[in-house]
Amino acid sequence: MELRDLIIAHSEKAYQQYLPHLSIDCVVFGFHDAKLKVLLVKMKSIVQWALPGGYLGKQEELEEAASRILKERTGADNIYLQQFRLFSKCGRSEGFFNGFPEGLWHRQRFVAAGFYALVNYTHVEPVVDAVSDACEWKDINGIPDLIMDHRTILDEALLNLRRELNYKPIGYNLLPEVFTMPELQKLYEIILGRQLNRGNFYRKMMAYDILDKLDETRKGGAHKAPNLYRFNCERYTKALQDGLKEGW
């Protein structure tokens, strides 16, 4: 079936199943090959790409619905989710559904709850569903054209993530279990959009007391083997709750 036919066929069921006028759009961040990635969806017969999204079930909590949407799209559990803003501009999706029947579920005015998610790239298996042709990771510096106001939502999510670096630890959900300090620094630099002093970064990260240094190094390469670290789950969780004393 074509996308138009699938949307029309889904409309009546949506009225019965979901809360009207509220949608959910998710910005899913991953980190791979020293690059920050965003998971995007390409719907059938549409040139532009989209953020993963969906609707709030009548008996669901908002975060529960966001987790369900991402589970269906990524197959991943225990995703770090953060609601960061509501998007309520008039006519957000009006142009996209021009020519569709009046009274269609999707032609309502929707206020979108924006969530960003931090996931381990290797734990995600992007899912292509009935309305999409592709679900792929895209480099944050090579984002294709997006539908509706999804580029605004993505930019706001990245801005919010940068702000959160000033009072919350970041990395547990993005890096592998074991990593080097340069890998952690590269992640912070990409999110912040600027370079950081190596010595200052090391001192600040160790002062946060959320890392455990392992009694091993990463072998291979021409240079001195770098030390390996992992996040201390208990102290990392406490830092998420209590905040950090010094920002970037």
Secondary structure as a PSIPRED ss2 file (coil, helix, strand):
# PSIPRED VFORMAT (PSIPRED V4.0)

   1 M C   1.000  0.000  0.000
   2 E C   1.000  0.000  0.000
   3 L H   0.000  1.000  0.000
   4 R H   0.000  1.000  0.000
   5 D H   0.000  1.000  0.000
   6 L H   0.000  1.000  0.000
   7 I H   0.000  1.000  0.000
   8 I H   0.000  1.000  0.000
   9 A H   0.000  1.000  0.000
  10 H H   0.000  1.000  0.000
  11 S H   0.000  1.000  0.000
  12 E H   0.000  1.000  0.000
  13 K H   0.000  1.000  0.000
  14 A H   0.000  1.000  0.000
  15 Y H   0.000  1.000  0.000
  16 Q H   0.000  1.000  0.000
  17 Q H   0.000  1.000  0.000
  18 Y E   0.000  0.000  1.000
  19 L E   0.000  0.000  1.000
  20 P E   0.000  0.000  1.000
  21 H E   0.000  0.000  1.000
  22 L E   0.000  0.000  1.000
  23 S E   0.000  0.000  1.000
  24 I E   0.000  0.000  1.000
  25 D E   0.000  0.000  1.000
  26 C E   0.000  0.000  1.000
  27 V E   0.000  0.000  1.000
  28 V E   0.000  0.000  1.000
  29 F E   0.000  0.000  1.000
  30 G E   0.000  0.000  1.000
  31 F E   0.000  0.000  1.000
  32 H E   0.000  0.000  1.000
  33 D C   1.000  0.000  0.000
  34 A C   1.000  0.000  0.000
  35 K E   0.000  0.000  1.000
  36 L E   0.000  0.000  1.000
  37 K E   0.000  0.000  1.000
  38 V E   0.000  0.000  1.000
  39 L E   0.000  0.000  1.000
  40 L E   0.000  0.000  1.000
  41 V E   0.000  0.000  1.000
  42 K E   0.000  0.000  1.000
  43 M E   0.000  0.000  1.000
  44 K C   1.000  0.000  0.000
  45 S C   1.000  0.000  0.000
  46 I C   1.000  0.000  0.000
  47 V C   1.000  0.000  0.000
  48 Q C   1.000  0.000  0.000
  49 W E   0.000  0.000  1.000
  50 A E   0.000  0.000  1.000
  51 L C   1.000  0.000  0.000
  52 P C   1.000  0.000  0.000
  53 G E   0.000  0.000  1.000
  54 G E   0.000  0.000  1.000
  55 Y E   0.000  0.000  1.000
  56 L E   0.000  0.000  1.000
  57 G E   0.000  0.000  1.000
  58 K C   1.000  0.000  0.000
  59 Q C   1.000  0.000  0.000
  60 E C   1.000  0.000  0.000
  61 E C   1.000  0.000  0.000
  62 L H   0.000  1.000  0.000
  63 E H   0.000  1.000  0.000
  64 E H   0.000  1.000  0.000
  65 A H   0.000  1.000  0.000
  66 A H   0.000  1.000  0.000
  67 S H   0.000  1.000  0.000
  68 R H   0.000  1.000  0.000
  69 I H   0.000  1.000  0.000
  70 L H   0.000  1.000  0.000
  71 K H   0.000  1.000  0.000
  72 E H   0.000  1.000  0.000
  73 R H   0.000  1.000  0.000
  74 T H   0.000  1.000  0.000
  75 G C   1.000  0.000  0.000
  76 A C   1.000  0.000  0.000
  77 D C   1.000  0.000  0.000
  78 N C   1.000  0.000  0.000
  79 I C   1.000  0.000  0.000
  80 Y E   0.000  0.000  1.000
  81 L E   0.000  0.000  1.000
  82 Q E   0.000  0.000  1.000
  83 Q E   0.000  0.000  1.000
  84 F E   0.000  0.000  1.000
  85 R E   0.000  0.000  1.000
  86 L E   0.000  0.000  1.000
  87 F E   0.000  0.000  1.000
  88 S C   1.000  0.000  0.000
  89 K C   1.000  0.000  0.000
  90 C C   1.000  0.000  0.000
  91 G C   1.000  0.000  0.000
  92 R C   1.000  0.000  0.000
  93 S C   1.000  0.000  0.000
  94 E C   1.000  0.000  0.000
  95 G H   0.000  1.000  0.000
  96 F H   0.000  1.000  0.000
  97 F H   0.000  1.000  0.000
  98 N C   1.000  0.000  0.000
  99 G C   1.000  0.000  0.000
 100 F C   1.000  0.000  0.000
 101 P C   1.000  0.000  0.000
 102 E C   1.000  0.000  0.000
 103 G C   1.000  0.000  0.000
 104 L C   1.000  0.000  0.000
 105 W H   0.000  1.000  0.000
 106 H H   0.000  1.000  0.000
 107 R H   0.000  1.000  0.000
 108 Q C   1.000  0.000  0.000
 109 R C   1.000  0.000  0.000
 110 F C   1.000  0.000  0.000
 111 V E   0.000  0.000  1.000
 112 A E   0.000  0.000  1.000
 113 A E   0.000  0.000  1.000
 114 G E   0.000  0.000  1.000
 115 F E   0.000  0.000  1.000
 116 Y E   0.000  0.000  1.000
 117 A E   0.000  0.000  1.000
 118 L E   0.000  0.000  1.000
 119 V C   1.000  0.000  0.000
 120 N C   1.000  0.000  0.000
 121 Y H   0.000  1.000  0.000
 122 T H   0.000  1.000  0.000
 123 H H   0.000  1.000  0.000
 124 V C   1.000  0.000  0.000
 125 E C   1.000  0.000  0.000
 126 P C   1.000  0.000  0.000
 127 V C   1.000  0.000  0.000
 128 V C   1.000  0.000  0.000
 129 D C   1.000  0.000  0.000
 130 A C   1.000  0.000  0.000
 131 V C   1.000  0.000  0.000
 132 S E   0.000  0.000  1.000
 133 D E   0.000  0.000  1.000
 134 A E   0.000  0.000  1.000
 135 C E   0.000  0.000  1.000
 136 E E   0.000  0.000  1.000
 137 W E   0.000  0.000  1.000
 138 K E   0.000  0.000  1.000
 139 D E   0.000  0.000  1.000
 140 I C   1.000  0.000  0.000
 141 N C   1.000  0.000  0.000
 142 G C   1.000  0.000  0.000
 143 I C   1.000  0.000  0.000
 144 P C   1.000  0.000  0.000
 145 D C   1.000  0.000  0.000
 146 L E   0.000  0.000  1.000
 147 I C   1.000  0.000  0.000
 148 M C   1.000  0.000  0.000
 149 D C   1.000  0.000  0.000
 150 H H   0.000  1.000  0.000
 151 R H   0.000  1.000  0.000
 152 T H   0.000  1.000  0.000
 153 I H   0.000  1.000  0.000
 154 L H   0.000  1.000  0.000
 155 D H   0.000  1.000  0.000
 156 E H   0.000  1.000  0.000
 157 A H   0.000  1.000  0.000
 158 L H   0.000  1.000  0.000
 159 L H   0.000  1.000  0.000
 160 N H   0.000  1.000  0.000
 161 L H   0.000  1.000  0.000
 162 R H   0.000  1.000  0.000
 163 R H   0.000  1.000  0.000
 164 E H   0.000  1.000  0.000
 165 L C   1.000  0.000  0.000
 166 N C   1.000  0.000  0.000
 167 Y C   1.000  0.000  0.000
 168 K C   1.000  0.000  0.000
 169 P C   1.000  0.000  0.000
 170 I C   1.000  0.000  0.000
 171 G C   1.000  0.000  0.000
 172 Y C   1.000  0.000  0.000
 173 N C   1.000  0.000  0.000
 174 L C   1.000  0.000  0.000
 175 L C   1.000  0.000  0.000
 176 P C   1.000  0.000  0.000
 177 E C   1.000  0.000  0.000
 178 V C   1.000  0.000  0.000
 179 F E   0.000  0.000  1.000
 180 T E   0.000  0.000  1.000
 181 M H   0.000  1.000  0.000
 182 P H   0.000  1.000  0.000
 183 E H   0.000  1.000  0.000
 184 L H   0.000  1.000  0.000
 185 Q H   0.000  1.000  0.000
 186 K H   0.000  1.000  0.000
 187 L H   0.000  1.000  0.000
 188 Y H   0.000  1.000  0.000
 189 E H   0.000  1.000  0.000
 190 I H   0.000  1.000  0.000
 191 I H   0.000  1.000  0.000
 192 L H   0.000  1.000  0.000
 193 G C   1.000  0.000  0.000
 194 R C   1.000  0.000  0.000
 195 Q C   1.000  0.000  0.000
 196 L C   1.000  0.000  0.000
 197 N C   1.000  0.000  0.000
 198 R H   0.000  1.000  0.000
 199 G H   0.000  1.000  0.000
 200 N H   0.000  1.000  0.000
 201 F H   0.000  1.000  0.000
 202 Y H   0.000  1.000  0.000
 203 R H   0.000  1.000  0.000
 204 K H   0.000  1.000  0.000
 205 M H   0.000  1.000  0.000
 206 M H   0.000  1.000  0.000
 207 A H   0.000  1.000  0.000
 208 Y H   0.000  1.000  0.000
 209 D C   1.000  0.000  0.000
 210 I C   1.000  0.000  0.000
 211 L E   0.000  0.000  1.000
 212 D E   0.000  0.000  1.000
 213 K E   0.000  0.000  1.000
 214 L E   0.000  0.000  1.000
 215 D E   0.000  0.000  1.000
 216 E E   0.000  0.000  1.000
 217 T E   0.000  0.000  1.000
 218 R C   1.000  0.000  0.000
 219 K C   1.000  0.000  0.000
 220 G C   1.000  0.000  0.000
 221 G C   1.000  0.000  0.000
 222 A C   1.000  0.000  0.000
 223 H C   1.000  0.000  0.000
 224 K C   1.000  0.000  0.000
 225 A C   1.000  0.000  0.000
 226 P C   1.000  0.000  0.000
 227 N E   0.000  0.000  1.000
 228 L E   0.000  0.000  1.000
 229 Y E   0.000  0.000  1.000
 230 R E   0.000  0.000  1.000
 231 F E   0.000  0.000  1.000
 232 N C   1.000  0.000  0.000
 233 C H   0.000  1.000  0.000
 234 E H   0.000  1.000  0.000
 235 R H   0.000  1.000  0.000
 236 Y H   0.000  1.000  0.000
 237 T H   0.000  1.000  0.000
 238 K H   0.000  1.000  0.000
 239 A H   0.000  1.000  0.000
 240 L H   0.000  1.000  0.000
 241 Q H   0.000  1.000  0.000
 242 D H   0.000  1.000  0.000
 243 G C   1.000  0.000  0.000
 244 L C   1.000  0.000  0.000
 245 K C   1.000  0.000  0.000
 246 E C   1.000  0.000  0.000
 247 G C   1.000  0.000  0.000
 248 W C   1.000  0.000  0.000
